[in-house]
């Protein structure tokens, strides 16, 4: 992968870390085992697949539209370059199907979920492990609040559904799934590590806002934000929802 892809792979690994505890809870609740066949839709760089493989899950597959240029070379499991709205698999091909920060970028999330349901075996689980809701974000102090507003607008301009999180429960209920549940991943702030988190967020913000905010204004906002972070005063919170449901037997 080139340097930009390496950055995003590191970022996606970080995101997989954010959802580790929630993922463990959902897998345990659903009875998902390391020997089960799992498909990740929208696998991107393969960061989550790597994480699952490291945790002992053996039968993994992933699809992504940009797979040929983006997938990590570390992944040892099969993958395909394909559109999640038209999965290239027969019905009931996998024990379970999951996605991670994916539905926010899909033109028709309901169609995407129905495709995930279709390729999941009866009794299997469909999981959306993480979908943000930027409409419910909390940023403090003022410099961070303004940055947050700018980022949300930029993501919307890129085609993201910035409020997908709050829609997850309704989407899952509309797919014909059983035992549907949903929730929000909790957050905490640790002063010793937040400056490192800020550095990653700084790079993401720079990419999201490039060309939409004058460079001098962006630098000034980011400098104010970094100063606040160094004092341990900042709050960066975007609610991240998850949802799960079981395919009918």
Backbone bond lengths (Angstrom), bond angles and torsions (degrees), N, CA, C in turn:
res aa  C-N    CA-C-N  psi(-1)  N-CA   C-N-CA  omega(-1)  CA-C   N-CA-C  phi
1 X - - - 1.457 - - 1.520 109.66 -
2 X 1.330 117.23 145.60 1.455 118.59 176.28 1.517 109.41 -76.99
3 X 1.368 116.86 179.37 1.464 120.41 -172.41 1.518 112.39 -61.00
4 X 1.352 118.01 -38.08 1.455 120.80 179.68 1.520 110.52 -66.62
5 X 1.332 116.86 -42.92 1.447 119.98 177.38 1.526 110.47 -64.53
6 X 1.326 117.09 -37.33 1.460 120.58 178.30 1.522 110.71 -63.29
7 X 1.337 116.23 -39.82 1.466 119.77 177.43 1.525 110.34 -60.52
8 X 1.343 116.70 -48.52 1.452 119.91 -176.86 1.520 111.42 -67.71
9 X 1.330 117.49 -35.04 1.460 119.06 177.14 1.533 110.02 -62.61
10 X 1.333 116.23 -42.51 1.467 120.17 176.98 1.521 110.44 -62.32
11 X 1.321 116.45 -41.03 1.462 120.96 178.70 1.525 110.61 -62.98
12 X 1.328 117.42 -43.06 1.457 120.62 -179.22 1.527 111.34 -68.53
13 X 1.324 116.65 -33.26 1.463 119.39 173.74 1.523 110.18 -63.70
14 X 1.349 115.52 -39.06 1.460 120.11 176.72 1.533 110.23 -61.93
15 X 1.326 116.96 -44.40 1.456 120.52 178.68 1.526 111.35 -61.98
16 X 1.331 116.75 -39.02 1.463 119.95 177.07 1.526 110.60 -61.94
17 X 1.338 115.92 -32.35 1.455 120.12 175.82 1.524 112.19 -67.46
18 X 1.337 116.35 -38.21 1.470 120.08 178.03 1.525 111.64 -58.66
19 X 1.321 116.43 -35.73 1.467 120.51 -173.17 1.529 113.42 -98.58
20 X 1.311 117.67 7.78 1.466 121.33 -174.33 1.528 111.88 -56.89
21 X 1.337 117.32 -51.20 1.458 119.92 -176.11 1.524 112.01 -66.93
22 X 1.333 115.69 -40.33 1.464 119.38 178.14 1.518 110.57 -65.19
23 X 1.325 116.45 -40.86 1.470 121.31 178.18 1.532 110.35 -60.54
24 X 1.309 116.39 -43.97 1.461 120.51 179.12 1.521 110.41 -61.99
25 X 1.332 116.35 -42.14 1.467 120.89 179.31 1.527 110.95 -62.12
26 X 1.335 116.59 -47.29 1.468 120.55 -177.74 1.529 110.77 -66.85
27 X 1.323 116.89 -43.03 1.472 120.02 179.47 1.529 110.39 -61.60
28 X 1.323 116.44 -43.26 1.462 119.55 179.59 1.521 110.94 -65.12
29 X 1.329 116.28 -43.41 1.460 121.39 -179.76 1.526 111.07 -63.08
30 X 1.329 115.83 -36.70 1.458 121.42 -176.90 1.524 113.15 -87.29
31 X 1.311 117.27 -9.59 1.461 120.13 -178.86 1.510 113.54 72.63
32 X 1.342 116.89 27.22 1.465 121.03 179.18 1.524 109.17 -75.94
33 X 1.332 116.38 128.06 1.466 122.38 -174.12 1.529 110.96 -111.82
34 X 1.331 116.86 157.08 1.473 120.94 179.52 1.521 114.35 -58.16
35 X 1.346 118.20 -23.50 1.465 120.86 -179.64 1.530 113.30 -88.41
36 X 1.324 117.81 -7.30 1.459 120.76 -179.17 1.523 110.83 -69.72
37 X 1.323 116.54 153.41 1.461 122.05 177.79 1.531 108.86 -90.17
38 X 1.331 115.53 118.34 1.461 121.78 -175.08 1.529 110.52 -117.34
39 X 1.315 116.58 138.03 1.461 122.42 173.35 1.515 108.80 -115.31
40 X 1.340 116.30 127.70 1.464 120.40 170.36 1.526 108.50 -101.20
41 X 1.313 116.81 123.87 1.457 122.44 177.18 1.526 108.09 -95.73
42 X 1.343 115.59 129.88 1.459 120.05 -175.95 1.520 111.21 75.05
43 X 1.326 116.22 49.87 1.472 120.55 -171.85 1.525 113.97 -76.40
44 X 1.356 117.44 -10.62 1.465 119.38 175.73 1.515 112.73 57.45
45 X 1.306 115.86 -124.38 1.460 121.24 -177.24 1.523 113.08 -80.48
46 X 1.327 117.08 -3.83 1.462 120.13 -177.91 1.505 113.96 87.22
47 X 1.335 117.57 13.93 1.467 121.07 -175.59 1.523 112.15 -62.28
48 X 1.327 116.92 -45.57 1.463 118.78 -179.99 1.521 110.69 -68.68
49 X 1.331 117.74 -38.78 1.463 120.37 177.24 1.531 110.73 -60.19
50 X 1.321 115.92 -41.34 1.469 119.88 176.00 1.521 110.70 -58.56
51 X 1.332 115.10 -46.41 1.459 120.78 -177.73 1.522 110.96 -62.23
52 X 1.330 116.12 -42.99 1.461 119.93 178.63 1.526 111.32 -66.68
53 X 1.318 115.91 -39.78 1.461 120.08 178.19 1.528 110.20 -62.77
54 X 1.316 116.98 -42.55 1.464 121.07 177.61 1.529 111.49 -61.56
55 X 1.341 115.86 -29.88 1.467 120.73 -178.93 1.524 112.56 -84.53
56 X 1.345 117.36 0.65 1.453 120.59 174.23 1.513 116.06 103.08
57 X 1.344 117.43 4.15 1.465 119.50 177.09 1.528 108.85 -78.18
58 X 1.332 115.93 127.58 1.461 120.73 -165.70 1.529 114.37 -102.21
59 X 1.321 117.01 -28.97 1.461 121.04 -171.15 1.526 109.80 -114.12
60 X 1.320 115.25 82.12 1.459 122.30 -173.21 1.520 110.57 -118.32
61 X 1.306 115.69 145.23 1.455 121.89 173.17 1.521 108.09 -142.87
62 X 1.325 116.34 155.39 1.455 120.15 179.70 1.504 111.60 -143.78
63 X 1.331 116.01 151.27 1.461 120.80 172.69 1.522 108.74 -130.82
64 X 1.335 114.14 148.04 1.460 120.62 175.63 1.531 108.11 -159.88
65 X 1.316 116.93 146.35 1.464 119.58 -179.48 1.519 112.17 -68.08
66 X 1.357 117.92 -25.81 1.460 122.16 -178.47 1.522 111.85 -106.16
67 X 1.300 116.29 23.99 1.463 121.34 -171.54 1.522 113.73 -57.12
68 X 1.317 118.35 -41.49 1.474 120.91 -172.22 1.515 112.87 -61.67
69 X 1.323 117.16 -27.43 1.465 119.75 -177.39 1.516 112.76 -107.44
70 X 1.341 117.85 -9.79 1.457 118.69 -167.15 1.512 115.07 -119.79
71 X 1.316 119.06 -22.47 1.457 119.94 -172.76 1.523 111.94 -69.45
72 X 1.312 115.81 135.91 1.458 121.49 177.02 1.521 110.88 -60.04
73 X 1.309 116.25 139.34 1.462 120.69 179.11 1.529 112.07 -74.26
74 X 1.348 116.97 -5.87 1.460 119.95 -178.49 1.527 112.61 -79.98
75 X 1.341 116.33 -17.66 1.448 119.51 -175.83 1.532 110.29 -71.51
76 X 1.323 116.21 127.24 1.467 120.50 -178.38 1.524 112.37 -100.41
77 X 1.344 117.00 -1.37 1.450 120.60 -175.81 1.520 111.21 -100.52
78 X 1.343 117.41 159.33 1.470 120.82 -175.22 1.526 112.64 -64.87
79 X 1.319 114.98 149.86 1.451 120.86 -179.21 1.517 108.33 -149.62
80 X 1.326 115.80 164.55 1.457 120.21 -178.00 1.517 109.70 -147.16
81 X 1.331 115.11 147.46 1.455 121.18 174.07 1.526 106.48 -89.09
82 X 1.324 117.45 110.31 1.460 120.27 -173.29 1.524 110.02 -158.09
83 X 1.319 114.90 162.49 1.451 123.44 178.45 1.524 108.98 -90.75
84 X 1.332 116.20 127.28 1.455 119.84 -179.73 1.509 114.25 -65.03
85 X 1.321 118.07 -16.36 1.464 121.04 177.37 1.519 112.06 -81.62
86 X 1.339 116.37 -11.28 1.471 122.13 178.01 1.529 107.63 -143.51
87 X 1.298 116.51 74.83 1.463 120.65 -175.46 1.532 110.80 -65.85
88 X 1.331 117.16 133.20 1.471 121.20 -175.88 1.527 112.96 -84.96
89 X 1.330 116.71 46.54 1.458 121.16 -178.06 1.529 109.42 -132.39
90 X 1.312 115.27 152.73 1.450 120.66 175.49 1.521 110.35 -72.27
91 X 1.319 116.14 163.07 1.460 121.01 176.87 1.528 110.03 -56.18
92 X 1.328 115.20 144.67 1.467 122.09 173.73 1.526 113.09 56.13
93 X 1.335 116.82 40.32 1.468 120.62 -178.05 1.523 113.37 -81.61
94 X 1.347 118.14 -20.04 1.461 121.04 -174.14 1.528 110.08 -130.44
95 X 1.324 114.72 153.88 1.463 119.06 176.62 1.528 110.80 -68.00
96 X 1.335 116.52 -40.05 1.456 121.04 -178.53 1.526 108.78 -147.27
97 X 1.307 116.04 157.86 1.469 121.47 -179.22 1.518 108.47 -135.27
98 X 1.320 117.16 137.25 1.457 120.06 -175.58 1.519 111.35 -141.88
99 X 1.320 114.38 162.99 1.468 121.08 173.64 1.518 108.61 -145.31
100 X 1.333 115.88 164.52 1.469 122.35 -170.56 1.526 107.80 -152.00
101 X 1.337 117.28 109.50 1.465 121.66 -175.60 1.537 110.83 53.08
102 X 1.310 115.19 48.69 1.465 121.20 -175.03 1.523 113.34 -118.55
103 X 1.323 117.23 -48.27 1.460 120.47 -173.13 1.524 113.03 -62.95
104 X 1.318 117.33 -24.75 1.465 120.41 178.73 1.523 112.29 -63.02
105 X 1.338 117.31 -21.26 1.459 121.87 -177.26 1.528 113.25 -103.55
106 X 1.328 117.40 1.20 1.455 121.33 -174.47 1.528 110.34 -92.37
107 X 1.324 115.91 137.47 1.469 120.01 -178.42 1.526 111.97 -66.74
108 X 1.336 116.67 -29.88 1.464 120.93 179.31 1.530 108.85 -138.69
109 X 1.330 117.87 87.84 1.467 120.45 -176.60 1.528 113.71 -59.95
110 X 1.333 117.36 -34.33 1.457 119.27 -179.27 1.526 110.94 -65.50
111 X 1.326 116.69 -42.25 1.465 120.20 176.17 1.525 110.62 -62.19
112 X 1.333 116.65 -42.54 1.467 120.61 178.84 1.522 111.09 -59.42
113 X 1.328 117.11 -44.11 1.458 120.62 -179.86 1.528 111.16 -67.02
114 X 1.315 116.95 -39.69 1.465 119.12 178.79 1.524 111.68 -64.21
115 X 1.335 116.76 -33.62 1.456 120.10 174.34 1.532 110.63 -66.54
116 X 1.318 117.10 -39.62 1.456 120.86 177.03 1.522 110.35 -63.34
117 X 1.328 116.62 -40.93 1.461 120.87 177.00 1.530 109.95 -62.37
118 X 1.316 116.67 -43.06 1.466 121.19 -176.28 1.518 112.15 -59.76
119 X 1.329 117.20 -41.73 1.477 119.97 -174.97 1.530 112.54 -87.73
120 X 1.327 116.69 1.69 1.467 120.97 179.25 1.523 109.73 -97.45
121 X 1.316 116.56 135.95 1.461 121.89 -177.80 1.528 110.92 -66.38
122 X 1.331 117.84 150.68 1.465 120.93 175.38 1.531 110.94 -52.69
123 X 1.318 115.51 132.74 1.459 120.37 -177.61 1.508 113.99 88.36
124 X 1.344 116.65 -10.22 1.456 120.50 178.03 1.515 111.68 -81.00
125 X 1.316 115.31 173.80 1.462 121.33 -174.63 1.531 111.11 -114.66
126 X 1.317 114.61 143.02 1.462 122.60 170.58 1.522 106.70 -110.23
127 X 1.325 115.80 127.96 1.464 121.12 -172.84 1.521 111.06 -127.36
128 X 1.317 116.36 129.64 1.465 121.65 165.77 1.517 105.05 -107.66
129 X 1.314 116.12 101.56 1.464 121.06 -169.54 1.517 113.71 -78.33
130 X 1.332 117.91 -21.21 1.469 119.50 -178.95 1.518 109.94 -164.68
131 X 1.340 116.21 119.62 1.453 122.15 172.98 1.526 108.03 -141.07
132 X 1.326 117.97 120.98 1.466 121.02 -174.33 1.518 112.74 -78.51
133 X 1.334 114.75 162.76 1.463 121.66 173.61 1.531 107.57 -132.81
134 X 1.344 114.56 92.27 1.452 119.56 -176.83 1.526 112.24 -70.42
135 X 1.344 116.83 -16.65 1.449 119.65 176.37 1.520 112.67 -69.67
136 X 1.331 117.16 -16.11 1.455 121.32 179.40 1.515 113.14 -109.92
137 X 1.310 117.25 16.81 1.461 120.41 -175.17 1.524 111.82 -69.30
138 X 1.318 115.12 153.70 1.470 122.90 175.28 1.518 107.36 -128.19
139 X 1.310 116.57 119.66 1.468 122.08 178.41 1.521 108.66 -127.69
140 X 1.322 116.41 135.31 1.465 122.11 -179.68 1.515 108.53 -150.21
141 X 1.326 120.14 138.96 1.470 129.36 5.66 1.542 112.57 -82.98
142 X 1.358 116.88 -156.66 1.454 122.05 -169.38 1.522 112.94 -60.01
143 X 1.329 117.54 -39.38 1.468 119.96 -179.67 1.522 110.71 -60.44
144 X 1.346 116.27 -40.43 1.458 119.92 178.24 1.529 111.11 -70.35
145 X 1.318 116.60 -35.70 1.459 120.23 178.83 1.530 110.81 -62.03
146 X 1.325 115.35 -43.75 1.464 119.10 179.64 1.531 110.79 -67.16
147 X 1.325 116.52 -41.73 1.463 120.15 176.68 1.527 110.85 -59.96
148 X 1.322 116.13 -41.56 1.454 120.26 179.62 1.516 112.15 -62.30
149 X 1.329 116.89 -41.85 1.466 121.01 178.13 1.522 110.69 -62.94
150 X 1.328 115.92 -42.38 1.463 120.21 179.78 1.522 111.22 -65.26
151 X 1.329 116.53 -41.83 1.460 119.76 -179.90 1.525 111.35 -64.76
152 X 1.319 117.55 -42.52 1.458 121.07 179.52 1.519 110.82 -60.02
153 X 1.325 117.31 -43.55 1.466 121.32 177.84 1.527 111.02 -64.15
154 X 1.336 116.25 -39.65 1.469 120.03 -179.71 1.524 111.16 -65.79
155 X 1.324 117.02 -41.14 1.461 120.41 178.88 1.528 110.96 -64.02
156 X 1.319 116.20 -41.06 1.458 120.00 177.38 1.526 110.80 -61.72
157 X 1.338 116.15 -40.83 1.464 120.66 178.93 1.523 111.57 -64.87
158 X 1.346 116.82 -27.66 1.473 121.26 178.43 1.526 112.30 -80.30
159 X 1.311 117.09 -5.93 1.449 120.41 178.41 1.513 115.13 105.26
160 X 1.333 117.74 4.24 1.460 120.56 -179.66 1.522 110.70 -78.12
161 X 1.317 115.96 146.48 1.462 121.35 168.87 1.519 106.20 -88.24
162 X 1.323 116.56 98.59 1.459 120.73 -171.39 1.522 113.19 -72.32
163 X 1.348 117.92 -6.56 1.462 121.46 179.02 1.531 111.59 -121.60
164 X 1.303 116.29 27.75 1.465 120.63 -177.39 1.521 111.95 -62.89
165 X 1.329 117.62 -31.95 1.459 120.76 -175.80 1.513 113.34 -54.44
166 X 1.317 117.14 -48.31 1.460 120.70 -176.76 1.528 112.60 -69.28
167 X 1.338 116.47 -13.92 1.461 120.91 -179.14 1.525 113.28 -91.43
168 X 1.337 116.22 -10.04 1.468 118.93 -172.52 1.519 113.41 -57.64
169 X 1.317 117.35 -46.56 1.463 120.21 -176.34 1.527 110.84 -60.25
170 X 1.330 116.61 -45.34 1.462 120.28 179.04 1.520 111.40 -64.35
171 X 1.320 116.85 -41.21 1.462 120.71 179.25 1.528 111.04 -61.28
172 X 1.310 117.13 -44.59 1.464 120.51 -179.69 1.526 111.02 -66.52
173 X 1.323 116.66 -38.96 1.462 119.40 177.91 1.521 112.06 -66.50
174 X 1.333 117.00 -26.57 1.459 121.14 -179.03 1.531 113.06 -86.40
175 X 1.331 117.34 -0.07 1.465 121.38 -179.71 1.524 112.98 -95.46
176 X 1.312 116.95 -0.94 1.456 119.57 -177.75 1.506 113.84 79.76
177 X 1.334 117.43 15.36 1.459 121.03 179.55 1.526 110.98 -79.47
178 X 1.319 115.95 154.59 1.463 122.68 176.22 1.524 110.25 -105.36
179 X 1.319 115.76 163.74 1.471 122.45 175.30 1.528 111.21 53.36
180 X 1.315 116.13 39.92 1.462 121.27 -177.11 1.528 110.12 -71.14
181 X 1.318 114.94 136.36 1.460 121.41 174.87 1.510 109.96 -142.02
182 X 1.325 116.09 160.89 1.466 120.86 -179.45 1.515 109.00 -155.13
183 X 1.318 115.04 163.28 1.462 119.82 178.40 1.513 110.68 -170.46
184 X 1.336 115.07 -175.29 1.467 122.60 179.12 1.521 108.48 -121.93
185 X 1.325 115.87 134.16 1.458 121.31 177.02 1.526 109.33 -70.97
186 X 1.315 117.12 131.51 1.465 121.35 -178.49 1.528 110.89 -73.53
187 X 1.320 114.74 163.29 1.467 120.39 -177.80 1.522 109.56 -132.69
188 X 1.334 115.23 153.20 1.469 120.41 171.82 1.513 108.43 -147.39
189 X 1.319 115.81 159.62 1.460 121.57 -177.61 1.518 108.95 -122.97
190 X 1.335 115.48 123.99 1.462 121.63 -177.99 1.517 108.48 -119.79
191 X 1.335 118.44 112.36 1.474 121.45 -174.38 1.519 114.80 -54.60
192 X 1.327 118.14 -33.62 1.462 120.23 -176.41 1.527 112.24 -69.54
193 X 1.329 117.13 -22.95 1.459 119.27 -175.33 1.519 113.07 -115.02
194 X 1.329 118.45 -12.38 1.451 120.20 -173.33 1.525 113.08 -65.20
195 X 1.349 118.05 -29.39 1.469 119.25 -179.64 1.530 109.80 -67.19
196 X 1.343 117.23 -36.02 1.464 119.68 175.76 1.525 110.53 -67.24
197 X 1.328 116.21 -40.24 1.459 120.24 176.67 1.515 110.25 -61.85
198 X 1.340 116.07 -39.86 1.461 119.38 179.29 1.523 111.32 -62.02
199 X 1.325 117.36 -40.24 1.462 119.99 -178.98 1.531 110.72 -59.90
200 X 1.344 116.46 -40.14 1.458 119.44 176.42 1.521 110.90 -66.54
201 X 1.329 115.57 -43.77 1.462 119.56 179.01 1.528 110.99 -64.40
202 X 1.328 116.78 -34.08 1.468 121.51 177.60 1.529 110.12 -57.36
203 X 1.335 116.60 -46.68 1.465 120.32 -179.14 1.531 111.02 -65.70
204 X 1.344 116.36 -39.40 1.457 119.56 179.03 1.526 110.17 -65.69
205 X 1.321 117.01 -44.64 1.462 120.81 178.67 1.517 111.48 -61.44
206 X 1.328 116.26 -41.41 1.463 120.20 179.51 1.519 110.74 -59.92
207 X 1.337 116.54 -42.33 1.468 120.51 179.27 1.531 111.52 -69.89
208 X 1.347 116.27 -43.06 1.461 119.57 -178.17 1.525 112.23 -64.17
209 X 1.340 116.40 -35.47 1.462 120.47 -172.67 1.523 113.81 -99.51
210 X 1.320 116.91 -2.68 1.470 119.68 -179.82 1.523 110.06 -57.92
211 X 1.300 115.98 128.38 1.451 121.65 178.29 1.509 114.66 84.13
212 X 1.341 117.90 -8.49 1.460 120.57 179.44 1.521 112.51 -108.73
213 X 1.329 116.34 -21.35 1.466 121.70 178.81 1.521 107.89 -127.44
214 X 1.338 118.23 131.80 1.464 119.60 177.48 1.523 111.64 -51.98
215 X 1.320 116.55 139.34 1.471 121.41 -174.06 1.525 112.19 -55.57
216 X 1.334 117.00 -42.60 1.465 119.88 -178.16 1.526 111.00 -64.55
217 X 1.335 116.64 -41.04 1.470 120.32 179.07 1.520 110.71 -65.51
218 X 1.334 116.00 -42.06 1.456 119.59 179.80 1.519 111.34 -64.42
219 X 1.324 117.53 -43.31 1.461 120.85 178.67 1.523 111.21 -60.54
220 X 1.336 116.49 -40.86 1.469 120.61 -179.64 1.526 110.54 -65.04
221 X 1.325 116.91 -43.66 1.457 120.82 179.35 1.520 111.49 -64.33
222 X 1.325 116.08 -43.59 1.457 119.62 -179.81 1.520 111.71 -67.05
223 X 1.328 118.35 -34.76 1.462 121.68 177.19 1.520 110.57 -64.60
224 X 1.342 116.67 -42.89 1.467 120.32 177.38 1.522 110.69 -63.32
225 X 1.320 115.64 -41.65 1.453 120.24 -179.84 1.520 111.32 -64.85
226 X 1.334 117.27 -41.63 1.464 120.60 -179.85 1.522 110.72 -66.04
227 X 1.342 117.01 -37.97 1.459 120.35 178.48 1.527 110.84 -62.77
228 X 1.319 116.40 -40.75 1.463 120.63 178.24 1.515 110.95 -66.43
229 X 1.315 116.44 -40.56 1.462 120.89 -179.95 1.516 111.25 -63.02
230 X 1.326 116.04 -40.62 1.470 120.08 -179.34 1.521 112.01 -63.73
231 X 1.344 117.33 -23.08 1.467 121.69 178.34 1.519 112.10 -90.41
232 X 1.319 116.55 -6.26 1.454 120.12 -179.81 1.505 113.88 77.37
233 X 1.349 117.91 23.65 1.461 121.22 -176.04 1.526 113.96 -100.66
234 X 1.304 117.06 -7.74 1.462 119.05 -168.91 1.521 112.89 -83.99
235 X 1.315 114.86 151.53 1.464 123.22 171.21 1.522 107.09 -128.38
236 X 1.333 115.51 118.61 1.463 122.02 172.94 1.521 105.74 -118.97
237 X 1.295 116.73 108.98 1.463 117.80 -178.18 1.519 110.51 -140.39
238 X 1.320 115.17 117.16 1.455 122.46 170.47 1.527 106.29 -116.68
239 X 1.336 118.78 117.84 1.462 119.70 179.32 1.532 110.56 -57.52
240 X 1.317 116.30 130.13 1.459 122.04 177.46 1.526 108.11 -115.09
241 X 1.317 115.40 114.60 1.455 121.71 -177.56 1.533 110.85 -92.17
242 X 1.315 114.59 155.90 1.463 121.29 169.30 1.529 108.05 -133.26
243 X 1.324 115.51 159.17 1.465 120.41 177.04 1.520 108.54 -152.55
244 X 1.340 114.84 155.26 1.450 120.06 178.60 1.533 108.90 -149.83
245 X 1.317 115.99 155.78 1.456 121.50 177.64 1.514 109.95 -160.33
246 X 1.311 115.75 157.51 1.472 121.24 -175.10 1.525 110.58 -108.53
247 X 1.311 114.74 136.68 1.461 120.85 178.51 1.535 109.47 -74.03
248 X 1.317 115.80 137.82 1.462 121.35 -177.32 1.531 111.67 -59.28
249 X 1.299 115.70 142.05 1.469 121.03 177.37 1.524 110.43 -76.07
